[in-house]
Amino acid sequence: MKTKIQELPLSPGVYLMRDSRGTVIYVGKSKSLKKRVQSYFYNNKSHSPKVKRLVQHVKDLEHIVTDTEFEAFMLECRLIQDMKPMYNRKMKNPLGYSYIVLRQKRDWRRLEITDTLDEGSHEPSRYFGPYTASRHSLEHAVQKVKECCKIACNHTPAASSANTPCLNYSIGLCLGKCLGGESARQFDEILDRFIALLQGDDRRLYDEMERNMLGAAERFDFEQAAKYRDGMEAVNLLLSKRDVIEFAEENHSIVVYEYLNEDTIKLFLIKGNVVLYSERCSAATTADIESLRQRIKALILSYFTRDPECDAAEVTREDIDAAQIIYSYLQSSACRYLVLQDSWLEDGGEPDMEAALRDFLNPYVVSS
């Protein structure tokens, strides 16, 4: 093991840890294989109990080198889905997505967090998600919005005393759903706007939170301003996680490249949540760039076809793993990408595609 660790390269890649029976018990990835794997076996006093148990069971190691960290991420994702190693399930829980659920009982509606879709329940429910944030992060975000908007009523439909204030009403976190009347109507209106915000239909609640934050700051009420700020941050987290789901559902056709060095790029063709093709390409001279443009055009016409039936893909939990990696990669500064337009794949669309590719391959032109 020590020899294998010392011989690991400093390049990106994936490592597979095996137990005494040869079973893969953990799959990981890193931008620097040697540094990452060494961290398991040296200076491990700060490791969690789960990591310490993992290290005790590791008897063999293998690795796969990749050109980029993005490829390492994608390979790790696929291997975990295929192999389902024991310690990945314990430490990462790659299928552990959560949902926000709106439950209704009589005239009471409440937002909760769940890990499962209980579609057979007799209680009317609406689900939002799945979200890629941890359950704890999701619960914290929803609670922050509830408190900020004063819809954190902790009364229950089964409460014996009707029209009595809940505990949160007494500390200013509930408008008064528990009291009925006009207060309950205002409460339901804000809850409706929060639901519309989760669906991406209406951002007025967020805009109102921002106005209230600025107003509180102008009054030097910094405690209240901080509460609205925290609520806005919570909304942004919820919306950003929803963006990943929408990205997966939109099933885009994308061309991506990343510089490996001054003269070489790594090219990727991506459809939805799948990398269809990748290769190293020279980009040292103007002639190389022109040749590359023709190469990419040919690959596009070979790998992508206009098929309306494939535009909307049903997203599974495993799809979200890959979608999260691809979405984050495209948002980073590591690469440049071009989303293909449907019209480019139709008759007469090639001139527009060629013009877009010229801009795309010019390192001094920023893609729109």
Backbone hydrogen bonds, N-H to C=O, Kabsch-Sander energy under -0.5 kcal/mol:
donor,donor_aa,acceptor,acceptor_aa,energy
5,I,1,M,-2.6
6,Q,2,K,-2.3
7,E,3,T,-1.7
8,L,5,I,-1.1
13,G,30,S,-2.0
14,V,64,I,-2.5
15,Y,28,G,-2.3
16,L,62,E,-3.0
17,M,26,Y,-2.9
18,R,60,D,-2.5
19,D,23,T,-2.0
22,G,19,D,-1.8
25,I,17,M,-2.8
25,I,23,T,-0.6
26,Y,17,M,-1.3
28,G,15,Y,-2.4
30,S,13,G,-2.1
33,L,11,S,-2.3
34,K,9,P,-2.1
36,R,32,S,-2.3
37,V,33,L,-2.6
38,Q,34,K,-2.3
39,S,35,K,-1.4
40,Y,36,R,-0.5
40,Y,37,V,-1.3
41,F,37,V,-0.7
41,F,38,Q,-0.9
42,Y,38,Q,-1.7
47,H,44,N,-1.3
52,K,48,S,-2.2
53,R,49,P,-2.1
54,L,50,K,-2.1
55,V,51,V,-2.5
56,Q,52,K,-1.7
57,H,53,R,-1.1
57,H,54,L,-1.0
58,V,54,L,-0.8
58,V,55,V,-0.7
59,K,18,R,-3.2
60,D,18,R,-1.6
62,E,16,L,-2.0
64,I,14,V,-2.8
66,T,12,P,-2.1
72,A,68,T,-1.4
73,F,69,E,-2.4
74,M,70,F,-2.4
75,L,71,E,-2.6
76,E,72,A,-2.6
77,C,73,F,-2.4
78,R,74,M,-2.2
79,L,75,L,-2.6
80,I,76,E,-2.5
81,Q,77,C,-2.1
82,D,78,R,-2.4
83,M,79,L,-3.2
84,K,80,I,-2.2
87,Y,25,I,-2.2
89,R,85,P,-1.8
90,K,86,M,-1.6
91,M,87,Y,-2.3
92,K,88,N,-2.5
93,N,88,N,-2.0
96,G,93,N,-2.6
97,Y,95,L,-1.9
98,S,131,Y,-1.4
99,Y,114,T,-3.1
100,I,128,F,-2.5
101,V,99,Y,-0.5
101,V,112,E,-2.8
102,L,126,R,-3.2
103,R,101,V,-0.7
103,R,110,R,-2.7
104,Q,124,P,-1.9
105,K,108,W,-2.6
108,W,105,K,-2.0
110,R,103,R,-2.3
112,E,101,V,-2.4
114,T,99,Y,-2.4
118,D,116,T,-0.9
119,E,117,L,-1.7
121,S,118,D,-1.5
126,R,102,L,-1.7
128,F,100,I,-2.7
131,Y,98,S,-3.1
138,L,134,S,-2.4
139,E,135,R,-2.9
140,H,136,H,-2.5
141,A,137,S,-2.3
142,V,138,L,-2.6
143,Q,139,E,-2.3
144,K,140,H,-2.1
145,V,141,A,-2.0
146,K,142,V,-2.4
147,E,143,Q,-2.5
148,C,144,K,-2.4
149,C,145,V,-2.5
150,K,147,E,-0.6
151,I,146,K,-3.0
152,A,146,K,-0.6
152,A,173,L,-2.3
153,C,151,I,-0.9
159,A,156,T,-1.9
162,A,160,S,-0.8
164,T,161,S,-0.7
164,T,178,C,-0.5
170,S,166,C,-1.1
171,I,167,L,-0.7
172,G,169,Y,-1.2
173,L,168,N,-3.0
174,C,168,N,-0.8
175,L,150,K,-2.2
179,L,176,G,-1.3
180,G,176,G,-0.7
180,G,177,K,-0.9
183,S,180,G,-0.7
184,A,180,G,-0.8
185,R,181,G,-1.6
186,Q,182,E,-2.3
187,F,183,S,-2.2
188,D,184,A,-2.3
189,E,185,R,-2.0
190,I,186,Q,-2.1
191,L,187,F,-2.3
192,D,188,D,-2.3
193,R,189,E,-1.8
194,F,190,I,-2.2
195,I,191,L,-2.3
196,A,192,D,-2.3
197,L,193,R,-1.9
198,L,194,F,-2.2
199,Q,195,I,-1.9
200,G,196,A,-0.6
200,G,197,L,-0.8
201,D,196,A,-2.5
202,D,196,A,-0.9
207,D,203,R,-2.2
208,E,204,R,-2.4
209,M,205,L,-2.1
210,E,206,Y,-2.1
211,R,207,D,-2.2
212,N,208,E,-2.6
213,M,209,M,-2.2
214,L,210,E,-2.3
215,G,211,R,-2.5
216,A,212,N,-2.5
217,A,213,M,-2.2
218,E,214,L,-2.1
219,R,215,G,-1.4
220,F,217,A,-1.4
221,D,216,A,-2.9
222,F,220,F,-1.4
225,A,221,D,-2.2
226,A,222,F,-2.3
227,K,223,E,-1.4
228,Y,224,Q,-2.0
229,R,225,A,-2.5
230,D,226,A,-2.6
231,G,227,K,-1.9
232,M,228,Y,-2.4
233,E,229,R,-2.4
234,A,230,D,-2.0
235,V,231,G,-2.1
236,N,232,M,-2.5
237,L,233,E,-2.0
238,L,234,A,-2.2
239,L,235,V,-2.8
240,S,236,N,-2.5
241,K,237,L,-2.0
242,R,238,L,-1.6
243,D,239,L,-1.9
244,V,240,S,-1.1
245,I,241,K,-1.1
246,E,242,R,-2.4
247,F,243,D,-2.6
248,A,244,V,-2.2
249,E,245,I,-2.2
250,E,246,E,-2.0
251,N,247,F,-0.8
251,N,248,A,-0.6
252,H,247,F,-0.5
254,I,252,H,-0.6
254,I,270,I,-3.1
255,V,338,L,-2.5
256,V,268,F,-2.6
257,Y,336,R,-2.4
258,E,266,K,-1.7
260,L,264,T,-2.7
261,N,264,T,-1.7
265,I,281,C,-2.7
266,K,258,E,-2.9
267,L,265,I,-0.5
267,L,279,E,-2.9
268,F,256,V,-3.1
269,L,277,Y,-2.6
270,I,254,I,-3.0
270,I,268,F,-0.5
271,K,274,V,-2.6
272,G,252,H,-3.3
272,G,270,I,-0.5
273,N,271,K,-0.6
274,V,271,K,-1.9
276,L,269,L,-2.3
276,L,274,V,-0.9
277,Y,269,L,-1.4
279,E,267,L,-1.6
281,C,265,I,-2.7
283,A,263,D,-3.5
289,I,285,T,-2.0
290,E,286,T,-2.2
291,S,287,A,-2.5
292,L,288,D,-2.6
293,R,289,I,-2.4
294,Q,290,E,-1.9
295,R,291,S,-2.2
296,I,292,L,-3.0
297,K,293,R,-2.2
298,A,294,Q,-2.1
299,L,295,R,-2.3
300,I,296,I,-2.8
301,L,297,K,-2.2
302,S,298,A,-1.4
303,Y,299,L,-3.1
304,F,300,I,-2.7
307,D,305,T,-0.9
310,C,307,D,-2.2
311,D,308,P,-1.3
313,A,249,E,-1.2
313,A,311,D,-0.7
320,I,316,T,-1.3
321,D,317,R,-1.1
322,A,318,E,-1.3
323,A,319,D,-2.7
324,Q,320,I,-2.7
325,I,321,D,-1.4
326,I,322,A,-2.7
327,Y,323,A,-3.0
328,S,324,Q,-2.1
329,Y,325,I,-2.1
330,L,326,I,-2.5
331,Q,327,Y,-1.5
332,S,328,S,-0.8
332,S,329,Y,-0.8
336,R,257,Y,-2.3
338,L,255,V,-2.7
340,L,253,S,-2.9
340,L,338,L,-0.6
344,W,341,Q,-1.2
345,L,341,Q,-0.6
345,L,342,D,-1.3
346,E,343,S,-1.1
349,G,346,E,-2.1
353,M,349,G,-1.7
354,E,350,E,-2.8
355,A,351,P,-2.1
356,A,352,D,-2.1
357,L,353,M,-2.3
358,R,354,E,-1.9
359,D,355,A,-1.7
360,F,356,A,-2.3
361,L,357,L,-2.1
362,N,359,D,-1.0
365,V,362,N,-2.1
366,V,364,Y,-0.5
